[in-house]
Amino acid sequence: MDYTEIVEGTLSPAKKEYMITSVLNDVITMTALQSNRQHLELVFDIDPKIPASLVGDAEKISHVLKILVENSIKFTEEGGVNVRIGFRRENYGINLIVDIRDTGIGMTDDQLTQMYDVFYQADTGTSRLAGGLGLGLPIARGLLTAMGGFIHFESVGQQGLHAHIVLPQGVVDARPCIVLNHADQLCIACYFKPEKYSCDEVREYYDGLILNLVEGLGVNGYQVHNFENLQKLQCSHALTHVFIAQAEYVENPAYYEDLADTLRVVVIAEKDFSLPGDSRLLVIHKPFSALSVANLLNGEIGERGFAEAQAAGRKPFTCVGVRALAVDDEEMNLVVAKGVLGSYGIEVDTCLSGREAIARCGSGSYDIIFLDHMMPGFDGVETLKKIRELHNGMYQDLPAIALTANTVSGAREMFRSEGFTEFVPKPIERTVLERVLRKVLPKSCIQYTAKSASGDVPAQAIESPPPEVEPEPLPPPEELAAPPTAAAGETALPYDRLARAGINVELGLGYCGGEENFYREMLRMFCAQSAEKHAELAALYESAVWGDYAVKAHALKSTSLTIGAEQLSAQAKELELAGKRGDGEFIQARHAALMRAYEELCGQIAGI
């Protein structure tokens, strides 16, 4: 869909106020959830002096960065990936400058020349352009071009890839995006052994981030590469913080526990690392980012610049006491919505039709409503209009969120014109949902916590709060909606089998909050409902009711993507669009292929 809009020239970038720290946090969160390559060093760097508030299309910028970072991770077996965001002032605002480097397989000169071709794929499975339709990089370039920017790639001797982006942006607030409290009172030391890294580039990634932070934030900082120099530095300087890597901590944990009596000791660790229960050290889990360091140095209480960035997504939160209604004609979508919303402590009622939603709102009260945009009978727009009219306009100001799998450019404006407050694409992504919840719910409903109700800890969250900070208690477990659990003795998910069936397991797991049991339940529900959904599509095909056929194809597109079946979702999307435009000839030529693919997929994943 993105590519079609790019080719047709209908892409409409937004020009809205946003914070670049929020965009970077979205990318870091995506990487933390989806990357299963523990051995890769992922380093996210940002110039703290970038203006706090910019004007542009944050969602498209985030999309571009995710495409490029995923590409780098996919084709990097050893070493790491470095994302560096800087800027240059211009008379119209700034040029946002992004450099993404990796130590992967790189590209040949021919590949660099042809990489923007629509369906170009290189000859071997080790190519960066192999697999899928090869649309990711052309889409990234097209989005940047539509926003007035450009991208340039370099790969010298097939030794890694360097993507360089320049993107003009307006400026609303020129103050720095990251500000530290009492920076002049801080003195930090960083101890990382360079010899443990498999390539020099990774050491340069870390050295660059530390140098940029020290200079950008105006703090006294020192870097040492062996234990003896760390001891000397401790004796000669009034250190306030010491940052060490996990391997350095493991070599001498007793020393660092003693050191924590007089200053803060922070361990940069892998995602599965945890400190002993009685430890006084702090942990920053990888991916390593400038945001995580600044968050910790600020002690969770920053000046305006960084505090607002935190409020835009840094700190996990719950919405206990909020009552929501989720409306969708697909039961599977409702299970996902209830599981995701419930993980924030939200009490969720669900229903399968617009008429039932109107009845529910007529007999009860809700704080927020999530409405599927495309439903048979009353669609989301008609349903919302009826709800707004209930009880002499009691729900006129009710936050109403459109759930839609059609996120074309200009969607937000379209939904707002129809009376919606915001929209969330399906399948639901946590970063997008959290942004919407923070935006539309009263501040009193957002309770920031040391750890989210789902159990996920953002990449930049500290493992243990400072001793003087007491984290807010989470609600009792029974108050939170938990995803379905597997039966006792359940075997692990057959990842290889799912991959052979053409399923992007990481994508499906991501939509299920990383919960394997929840994802397994979605796979089973997808198969269990297939006979009914197949019959519905077949009946509408035989009767040539193309409008209703489009609604059912839309539902299959959404549920397929929820489990990571990207190819089936793409096929369903083609037929959905054909149904909307009444193109019966197109549907007749492709309906049988869709049904076969649907049946084959369910047959391959049955019994999981």
C-alpha positions as CSV (number, residue, x, y, z in Angstrom):
1,M,0.0,0.0,0.0
2,D,2.9,2.4,0.9
3,Y,4.5,1.5,-2.4
4,T,1.3,2.0,-4.4
5,E,0.9,5.5,-3.0
6,I,4.5,6.3,-3.7
7,V,4.2,5.2,-7.3
8,E,0.9,7.0,-7.8
9,G,2.2,10.2,-6.2
10,T,-0.7,10.2,-3.7
11,L,1.5,10.1,-0.5
12,S,0.6,12.9,1.8
13,P,3.2,13.5,4.5
14,A,1.9,15.0,7.8
15,K,3.3,18.3,9.1
16,K,2.8,17.9,12.8
17,E,4.7,18.7,15.9
18,Y,6.6,15.8,17.4
19,M,9.7,14.9,19.4
20,I,12.6,13.0,17.7
21,T,13.3,11.3,21.0
22,S,9.9,9.6,20.7
23,V,10.7,8.4,17.2
24,L,14.0,7.0,18.3
25,N,12.4,5.3,21.3
26,D,9.8,3.6,19.0
27,V,12.7,2.2,16.9
28,I,14.6,1.0,20.0
29,T,11.5,-0.7,21.4
30,M,10.8,-2.5,18.1
31,T,14.4,-3.7,18.1
32,A,14.3,-4.9,21.7
33,L,11.1,-6.9,21.0
34,Q,12.0,-8.4,17.7
35,S,15.8,-8.9,17.6
36,N,16.8,-12.4,18.6
37,R,20.5,-12.0,17.8
38,Q,21.8,-11.5,21.4
39,H,25.4,-11.4,20.2
40,L,25.0,-8.3,18.0
41,E,25.9,-4.9,19.5
42,L,23.1,-2.4,18.8
43,V,24.0,1.2,19.6
44,F,21.5,4.1,19.3
45,D,23.1,7.5,19.5
46,I,21.5,11.0,19.3
47,D,22.8,14.5,19.5
48,P,21.2,15.9,22.7
49,K,21.2,19.4,21.2
50,I,18.6,18.5,18.5
51,P,15.7,20.9,19.0
52,A,13.1,19.5,21.4
53,S,10.1,19.8,19.2
54,L,10.1,19.5,15.4
55,V,7.5,19.7,12.6
56,G,7.2,16.7,10.2
57,D,5.8,13.2,9.8
58,A,6.9,11.3,12.9
59,E,5.2,8.0,11.8
60,K,6.8,8.0,8.4
61,I,10.3,8.8,9.8
62,S,9.8,5.9,12.3
63,H,8.8,3.6,9.5
64,V,11.9,4.5,7.5
65,L,14.2,3.9,10.4
66,K,12.6,0.6,11.3
67,I,13.0,-0.7,7.7
68,L,16.7,0.2,7.6
69,V,17.5,-1.1,11.1
70,E,15.7,-4.4,10.4
71,N,17.6,-4.7,7.2
72,S,20.9,-4.1,9.0
73,I,20.1,-6.6,11.7
74,K,19.0,-9.2,9.2
75,F,22.2,-9.2,7.2
76,T,24.7,-8.8,10.1
77,E,26.0,-12.0,11.5
78,E,28.8,-10.6,13.6
79,G,29.7,-7.2,15.1
80,G,26.8,-4.7,15.3
81,V,24.6,-1.9,14.1
82,N,24.9,1.8,14.9
83,V,22.2,4.5,14.5
84,R,23.3,8.1,14.9
85,I,20.9,11.0,14.7
86,G,22.3,14.5,14.4
87,F,21.3,17.8,12.8
88,R,22.4,20.9,11.0
89,R,20.6,24.2,11.4
90,E,19.1,25.8,8.3
91,N,17.1,29.0,7.7
92,Y,13.9,26.9,7.4
93,G,14.6,24.9,10.6
94,I,17.0,22.0,10.6
95,N,18.2,19.2,8.4
96,L,17.8,16.0,10.4
97,I,20.8,13.8,9.6
98,V,20.7,10.0,10.3
99,D,23.5,7.6,9.7
100,I,22.9,3.8,10.0
101,R,26.0,1.7,9.8
102,D,26.4,-2.1,10.2
103,T,29.2,-4.7,10.0
104,G,27.2,-7.0,7.8
105,I,27.7,-8.5,4.3
106,G,27.4,-5.2,2.5
107,M,26.5,-4.8,-1.1
108,T,28.2,-5.1,-4.5
109,D,28.3,-2.1,-6.8
110,D,25.6,-3.7,-9.0
111,Q,23.3,-4.2,-6.0
112,L,23.8,-0.6,-5.0
113,T,22.9,0.5,-8.5
114,Q,19.8,-1.7,-8.7
115,M,18.6,-1.6,-5.1
116,Y,15.7,0.8,-5.8
117,D,14.2,-1.3,-8.6
118,V,10.7,-2.5,-7.6
119,F,11.1,-6.3,-7.5
120,Y,14.8,-6.6,-7.8
121,Q,16.4,-9.5,-6.0
122,A,20.0,-10.6,-6.0
123,D,20.9,-14.1,-7.1
124,T,21.9,-15.6,-3.7
125,G,20.1,-16.1,-0.4
126,T,22.8,-14.1,1.3
127,S,21.9,-11.0,-0.5
128,R,20.4,-8.0,1.3
129,L,17.8,-7.8,-1.4
130,A,16.8,-11.5,-1.4
131,G,13.5,-12.6,0.1
132,G,10.0,-11.1,-0.1
133,L,9.3,-8.6,-2.8
134,G,12.3,-6.5,-2.1
135,L,10.1,-3.4,-1.5
136,G,11.6,-2.3,1.9
137,L,14.4,-0.1,0.6
138,P,12.4,1.4,-2.3
139,I,9.6,2.3,0.2
140,A,12.1,3.9,2.5
141,R,13.5,6.0,-0.3
142,G,10.0,6.9,-1.5
143,L,8.8,8.0,1.9
144,L,11.9,10.2,2.4
145,T,11.5,11.7,-1.1
146,A,7.9,12.5,-0.4
147,M,9.0,14.3,2.8
148,G,11.6,16.3,0.9
149,G,14.6,14.3,2.0
150,F,17.0,11.8,0.4
151,I,19.0,8.7,1.3
152,H,22.4,7.5,0.0
153,F,24.0,4.1,0.5
154,E,27.7,3.2,0.6
155,S,29.4,-0.2,0.9
156,V,33.1,-0.3,0.5
157,G,34.4,-3.7,-0.6
158,Q,31.2,-5.3,0.7
159,Q,32.3,-4.6,4.2
160,G,29.1,-3.4,5.9
161,L,26.5,-0.9,4.7
162,H,26.2,2.8,5.5
163,A,22.8,4.5,5.0
164,H,23.0,8.3,5.1
165,I,19.7,10.3,5.4
166,V,19.1,14.0,5.2
167,L,15.6,15.3,6.0
168,P,14.4,18.9,6.3
169,Q,12.2,19.6,9.3
170,G,10.6,22.6,10.9
171,V,11.3,23.7,14.5
172,V,8.8,24.5,17.1
173,D,10.9,24.5,20.3
174,A,14.7,25.1,19.7
175,R,15.7,24.0,23.2
176,P,17.7,20.8,23.4
177,C,15.8,17.5,23.2
178,I,17.7,16.1,26.2
179,V,18.6,18.2,29.2
180,L,20.2,17.0,32.4
181,N,19.6,18.2,35.9
182,H,22.8,19.7,37.4
183,A,25.0,18.4,34.6
184,D,28.0,20.4,36.1
185,Q,27.8,18.2,39.2
186,L,28.1,14.9,37.4
187,C,31.4,13.0,36.8
188,I,31.1,9.7,35.0
189,A,33.5,6.9,34.1
190,C,32.9,4.3,31.4
191,Y,34.8,1.0,31.5
192,F,34.6,-1.3,28.5
193,K,37.3,-3.7,27.3
194,P,37.8,-3.1,23.6
195,E,39.4,-6.5,22.9
196,K,36.2,-8.3,23.6
197,Y,34.5,-6.9,20.5
198,S,34.9,-8.9,17.3
199,C,35.5,-5.9,15.1
200,D,36.9,-2.4,15.6
201,E,33.7,-0.8,14.3
202,V,31.8,-1.8,17.4
203,R,34.3,-0.2,19.7
204,E,34.0,3.0,17.6
205,Y,30.2,2.8,18.0
206,Y,30.4,2.8,21.7
207,D,33.3,5.4,21.9
208,G,31.3,7.7,19.6
209,L,28.1,7.5,21.7
210,I,30.0,8.2,24.9
211,L,31.9,11.1,23.4
212,N,28.8,12.6,21.9
213,L,26.9,12.4,25.2
214,V,29.7,13.9,27.3
215,E,30.1,16.8,24.9
216,G,26.4,17.2,24.1
217,L,25.2,17.2,27.7
218,G,28.1,19.1,29.2
219,V,29.2,16.6,31.8
220,N,32.7,15.5,32.9
221,G,33.3,12.1,31.5
222,Y,36.2,9.7,31.2
223,Q,36.7,6.4,29.4
224,V,39.0,3.6,30.5
225,H,39.8,0.3,28.9
226,N,41.3,-1.7,31.8
227,F,40.5,-2.3,35.4
228,E,43.7,-0.7,36.7
229,N,42.9,2.6,35.0
230,L,39.4,2.5,36.5
231,Q,40.9,2.2,40.0
232,K,43.2,5.1,39.3
233,L,40.4,7.2,38.0
234,Q,38.3,6.5,41.1
235,C,41.2,7.8,43.3
236,S,41.9,10.9,41.2
237,H,38.3,12.1,40.5
238,A,35.1,12.6,42.4
239,L,33.1,10.2,40.3
240,T,29.3,10.1,40.6
241,H,28.5,7.3,38.1
242,V,30.5,4.3,36.7
243,F,29.1,2.5,33.6
244,I,30.5,-1.0,33.0
245,A,29.7,-3.8,30.6
246,Q,28.2,-7.1,31.7
247,A,31.4,-9.0,31.2
248,E,33.4,-6.5,33.3
249,Y,30.9,-6.9,36.1
250,V,31.0,-10.7,36.0
251,E,34.8,-10.6,36.4
252,N,34.6,-8.8,39.8
253,P,31.1,-8.4,41.2
254,A,32.2,-7.9,44.8
255,Y,34.3,-4.8,43.9
256,Y,31.4,-3.1,42.1
257,E,29.0,-3.9,45.0
258,D,31.4,-2.2,47.4
259,L,31.8,0.7,44.9
260,A,28.0,1.2,45.0
261,D,28.3,2.4,48.6
262,T,29.6,5.7,47.4
263,L,28.4,6.2,43.8
264,R,26.1,4.8,41.2
265,V,27.3,1.7,39.3
266,V,25.4,0.9,36.1
267,V,25.8,-2.4,34.2
268,I,25.1,-2.4,30.5
269,A,23.7,-5.9,30.0
270,E,22.0,-8.4,27.7
271,K,18.2,-8.7,27.8
272,D,18.2,-11.8,29.9
273,F,20.7,-10.6,32.5
274,S,19.6,-9.9,36.1
275,L,21.4,-8.8,39.2
276,P,21.2,-10.7,42.6
277,G,18.2,-9.7,44.6
278,D,20.3,-7.8,47.2
279,S,22.4,-5.9,44.7
280,R,22.6,-2.1,44.8
281,L,23.7,-1.7,41.2
282,L,21.5,-0.5,38.4
283,V,21.0,-2.2,35.0
284,I,20.5,-0.8,31.5
285,H,19.5,-3.6,29.2
286,K,20.6,-3.6,25.6
287,P,20.0,-2.2,23.0
288,F,22.3,0.5,24.3
289,S,21.1,4.0,23.7
290,A,21.9,7.6,24.6
291,L,18.3,7.9,25.8
292,S,18.8,5.2,28.4
293,V,21.9,6.8,29.7
294,A,20.3,10.3,29.9
295,N,17.2,8.7,31.6
296,L,19.3,7.2,34.3
297,L,21.5,10.3,34.8
298,N,18.4,12.4,35.2
299,G,17.2,10.1,38.0
300,E,13.7,9.9,36.3
301,I,13.1,13.6,37.0
302,G,14.3,15.6,34.1
303,E,14.0,19.2,33.0
304,R,11.3,20.0,30.5
305,G,13.1,18.7,27.4
306,F,13.8,15.1,28.5
307,A,10.9,14.9,30.9
308,E,8.5,15.4,28.1
309,A,10.3,12.8,26.0
310,Q,9.9,10.4,28.9
311,A,6.2,11.2,29.1
312,A,6.0,10.4,25.4
313,G,6.9,6.9,25.9
314,R,9.9,6.3,28.1
315,K,8.2,5.2,31.3
316,P,5.8,2.2,31.4
317,F,2.4,2.9,32.7
318,T,-1.0,1.5,33.6
319,C,-4.5,2.8,33.1
320,V,-6.2,1.1,36.1
321,G,-9.8,2.2,36.5
322,V,-10.3,2.9,32.8
323,R,-13.3,1.1,31.2
324,A,-13.1,0.4,27.5
325,L,-15.4,-1.0,24.8
326,A,-13.7,-2.8,21.9
327,V,-15.8,-3.5,18.8
328,D,-14.8,-5.7,15.9
329,D,-16.6,-8.3,13.8
330,E,-13.7,-10.6,14.1
331,E,-13.4,-12.5,17.4
332,M,-9.7,-13.0,17.0
333,N,-9.1,-9.3,16.8
334,L,-11.1,-8.8,20.0
335,V,-9.0,-11.4,21.8
336,V,-5.9,-9.5,20.8
337,A,-7.4,-6.2,21.7
338,K,-8.5,-7.4,25.1
339,G,-5.2,-9.0,25.9
340,V,-3.2,-5.9,24.9
341,L,-5.5,-3.4,26.5
342,G,-5.9,-5.5,29.6
343,S,-2.1,-5.6,30.1
344,Y,-2.3,-1.9,30.9
345,G,-4.9,-2.6,33.6
346,I,-7.8,-1.5,31.4
347,E,-11.2,-3.2,32.0
348,V,-12.3,-4.3,28.5
349,D,-15.8,-5.2,27.3
350,T,-16.1,-6.6,23.8
351,C,-18.8,-7.0,21.1
352,L,-19.0,-8.2,17.6
353,S,-21.2,-5.6,15.9
354,G,-22.0,-1.9,15.7
355,R,-25.6,-2.5,16.8
356,E,-24.4,-4.4,19.9
357,A,-21.9,-1.6,20.7
358,I,-24.7,1.0,20.5
359,A,-26.8,-1.1,22.9
360,R,-23.8,-1.5,25.3
361,C,-23.2,2.3,25.4
362,G,-26.9,2.9,25.9
363,S,-27.0,0.7,29.1
364,G,-23.6,1.4,30.5
365,S,-20.7,4.0,30.5
366,Y,-17.2,3.8,29.1
367,D,-14.1,6.0,29.3
368,I,-12.9,5.1,25.8
369,I,-14.2,3.1,22.8
370,F,-12.2,1.2,20.1
371,L,-14.2,0.7,16.9
372,D,-13.3,-1.4,13.9
373,H,-13.6,0.8,10.9
374,M,-15.0,-1.9,8.5
375,M,-17.8,-4.0,9.8
376,P,-20.9,-5.5,8.1
377,G,-24.2,-3.8,8.9
378,F,-23.3,-0.6,10.9
379,D,-19.6,0.2,10.1
380,G,-17.4,2.1,12.5
381,V,-18.4,5.5,11.2
382,E,-22.2,4.8,11.5
383,T,-21.8,3.2,14.9
384,L,-19.9,6.2,16.3
385,K,-22.5,8.6,15.0
386,K,-25.2,6.7,16.8
387,I,-23.2,6.5,20.0
388,R,-22.5,10.2,19.9
389,E,-26.3,10.9,19.8
390,L,-27.1,8.7,22.9
391,H,-28.6,10.2,26.0
392,N,-28.7,13.8,24.6
393,G,-25.0,13.7,23.6
394,M,-23.6,12.1,26.8
395,Y,-20.8,10.6,24.6
396,Q,-20.0,13.7,22.6
397,D,-16.5,13.9,24.2
398,L,-15.9,10.2,24.5
399,P,-12.4,9.3,23.1
400,A,-13.2,7.1,20.1
401,I,-10.3,5.2,18.5
402,A,-10.7,3.8,15.0
403,L,-9.2,0.3,14.6
404,T,-8.2,-0.1,11.0
405,A,-6.0,-2.2,8.7
406,N,-6.1,0.6,6.1
407,T,-3.5,3.1,7.2
408,V,-3.2,5.2,4.1
409,S,-1.6,8.6,4.3
410,G,-4.1,11.2,5.5
411,A,-5.9,8.5,7.5
412,R,-5.8,10.6,10.7
413,E,-7.5,13.5,9.1
414,M,-10.1,11.2,7.5
415,F,-11.0,9.6,10.8
416,R,-11.1,12.9,12.6
417,S,-13.5,14.3,10.0
418,E,-15.8,11.3,10.8
419,G,-15.8,12.0,14.5
420,F,-13.0,9.8,15.7
421,T,-10.4,11.1,18.1
422,E,-7.5,9.0,16.8
423,F,-6.8,5.7,15.0
424,V,-4.7,2.7,15.7
425,P,-3.6,0.4,12.9
426,K,-4.4,-3.3,13.1
427,P,-2.7,-5.5,14.2
428,I,-2.1,-3.4,17.3
429,E,1.4,-2.3,18.0
430,R,2.2,-1.3,21.6
431,T,4.2,1.8,20.8
432,V,1.3,3.3,18.7
433,L,-1.3,2.3,21.3
434,E,0.6,3.8,24.1
435,R,1.0,7.1,22.2
436,V,-2.8,7.2,21.6
437,L,-3.6,6.3,25.2
438,R,-1.4,9.0,26.6
439,K,-2.9,11.5,24.2
440,V,-6.6,10.9,24.6
441,L,-7.0,9.8,28.3
442,P,-7.0,12.3,31.1
443,K,-3.5,12.6,32.8
444,S,-5.1,11.3,36.0
445,C,-5.7,7.9,34.3
446,I,-2.1,7.4,33.4
447,Q,-0.1,5.9,36.3
448,Y,3.6,5.6,35.6
449,T,5.3,2.5,37.1
450,A,8.6,0.9,37.5
451,K,7.5,-1.9,35.3
452,S,4.6,-2.2,32.9
453,A,1.7,-4.5,33.6
454,S,2.6,-6.7,30.7
455,G,6.0,-7.4,32.3
456,D,7.9,-5.7,29.4
457,V,10.7,-3.4,30.4
458,P,11.5,-0.7,27.7
459,A,15.0,-0.9,26.4
460,Q,16.0,2.2,28.4
461,A,14.3,1.4,31.7
462,I,16.6,0.8,34.7
463,E,16.4,-2.6,36.3
464,S,16.3,-1.2,39.9
465,P,15.1,2.3,40.8
466,P,17.3,4.5,42.9
467,P,17.0,3.7,46.7
468,E,15.2,6.9,47.4
469,V,12.5,6.3,44.7
470,E,9.6,4.0,45.6
471,P,8.0,2.6,42.5
472,E,4.2,2.7,42.4
473,P,2.7,-0.8,43.1
474,L,1.1,-2.6,40.3
475,P,-2.6,-3.7,40.7
476,P,-3.1,-7.2,41.9
477,P,-2.6,-9.8,39.2
478,E,-6.3,-10.8,39.1
479,E,-7.2,-7.3,38.1
480,L,-5.2,-7.5,34.9
481,A,-6.3,-9.3,31.7
482,A,-3.7,-12.0,30.9
483,P,-3.3,-13.7,27.6
484,P,-4.4,-17.3,27.4
485,T,-1.8,-19.8,28.8
486,A,-0.8,-23.1,27.3
487,A,-1.7,-26.4,28.8
488,A,0.7,-28.0,31.3
489,G,3.5,-29.8,29.4
490,E,3.0,-27.8,26.2
491,T,5.9,-28.1,23.8
492,A,7.8,-25.1,22.5
493,L,6.5,-23.4,19.3
494,P,7.8,-25.1,16.2
495,Y,9.5,-22.0,14.7
496,D,11.0,-23.9,11.7
497,R,7.6,-25.3,10.8
498,L,6.0,-22.0,11.0
499,A,8.7,-20.4,8.9
500,R,8.3,-23.1,6.2
501,A,4.6,-22.2,6.2
502,G,5.6,-18.7,5.2
503,I,4.9,-17.1,8.6
504,N,6.9,-14.3,10.0
505,V,7.0,-15.5,13.6
506,E,8.7,-12.5,15.0
507,L,6.0,-10.3,13.6
508,G,3.2,-12.4,15.0
509,L,4.9,-12.6,18.4
510,G,5.4,-8.9,18.4
511,Y,1.6,-8.3,17.9
512,C,1.1,-10.7,20.9
513,G,3.4,-8.8,23.2
514,G,6.1,-11.4,22.8
515,E,4.0,-14.0,24.7
516,E,4.4,-17.4,23.1
517,N,1.3,-18.9,24.7
518,F,-0.8,-15.9,23.6
519,Y,0.6,-16.3,20.0
520,R,-0.1,-20.0,20.1
521,E,-3.7,-19.3,21.0
522,M,-4.0,-16.9,18.0
523,L,-2.7,-19.5,15.7
524,R,-5.2,-22.0,16.9
525,M,-8.1,-19.6,16.7
526,F,-7.0,-18.7,13.2
527,C,-7.3,-22.3,12.2
528,A,-10.4,-23.1,14.1
529,Q,-12.3,-20.2,12.4
530,S,-11.0,-21.0,8.9
531,A,-13.9,-23.2,7.8
532,E,-16.5,-20.6,8.8
533,K,-14.6,-17.7,7.2
534,H,-13.9,-19.7,4.1
535,A,-17.6,-20.4,3.7
536,E,-18.5,-16.8,4.2
537,L,-16.1,-15.6,1.5
538,A,-17.2,-18.4,-0.9
539,A,-20.9,-17.5,-0.4
540,L,-20.3,-13.8,-1.1
541,Y,-18.1,-14.7,-4.1
542,E,-20.9,-16.9,-5.6
543,S,-23.5,-14.1,-5.0
544,A,-21.1,-11.4,-6.4
545,V,-21.9,-9.1,-3.5
546,W,-18.5,-7.4,-3.9
547,G,-18.9,-4.7,-1.2
548,D,-19.6,-7.3,1.5
549,Y,-16.9,-9.5,0.0
550,A,-14.4,-6.7,0.5
551,V,-15.4,-6.5,4.2
552,K,-14.6,-10.2,4.7
553,A,-11.4,-10.0,2.7
554,H,-10.4,-7.0,4.9
555,A,-11.0,-9.2,8.0
556,L,-8.8,-12.0,6.6
557,K,-6.1,-9.5,5.8
558,S,-6.1,-8.3,9.4
559,T,-6.2,-11.7,11.1
560,S,-3.5,-13.1,8.8
561,L,-1.2,-10.3,9.6
562,T,-1.8,-10.8,13.3
563,I,-0.2,-14.3,13.1
564,G,2.5,-13.1,10.8
565,A,1.1,-14.6,7.5
566,E,2.2,-11.7,5.4
567,Q,1.7,-13.3,2.0
568,L,-1.9,-14.4,2.7
569,S,-2.6,-10.9,4.1
570,A,-1.3,-9.3,1.0
571,Q,-3.4,-11.6,-1.2
572,A,-6.5,-10.7,0.9
573,K,-5.7,-7.0,0.6
574,E,-5.7,-7.2,-3.2
575,L,-9.1,-8.7,-3.2
576,E,-10.4,-6.3,-0.6
577,L,-9.4,-3.3,-2.8
578,A,-11.0,-5.0,-5.8
579,G,-14.2,-5.5,-3.9
580,K,-14.3,-1.9,-2.9
581,R,-14.0,-0.8,-6.5
582,G,-16.5,-3.4,-7.7
583,D,-13.9,-5.2,-9.9
584,G,-15.6,-8.6,-10.1
585,E,-13.3,-9.7,-13.0
586,F,-10.2,-9.2,-10.8
587,I,-11.8,-11.1,-7.9
588,Q,-12.9,-14.0,-10.2
589,A,-9.3,-14.3,-11.5
590,R,-7.8,-14.5,-8.0
591,H,-10.4,-15.8,-5.5
592,A,-9.6,-19.5,-6.0
593,A,-5.9,-18.8,-5.4
594,L,-6.7,-17.0,-2.1
595,M,-8.9,-19.9,-0.9
596,R,-6.2,-22.4,-1.7
597,A,-3.5,-20.4,0.1
598,Y,-5.9,-20.0,3.1
599,E,-6.5,-23.8,3.2
600,E,-2.9,-24.7,2.8
601,L,-1.7,-22.4,5.5
602,C,-4.2,-23.7,8.0
603,G,-3.3,-27.2,7.1
604,Q,0.4,-26.5,7.7
605,I,-0.1,-24.9,11.1
606,A,-2.9,-27.2,12.3
607,G,-2.3,-28.9,15.6
608,I,0.3,-26.4,16.9
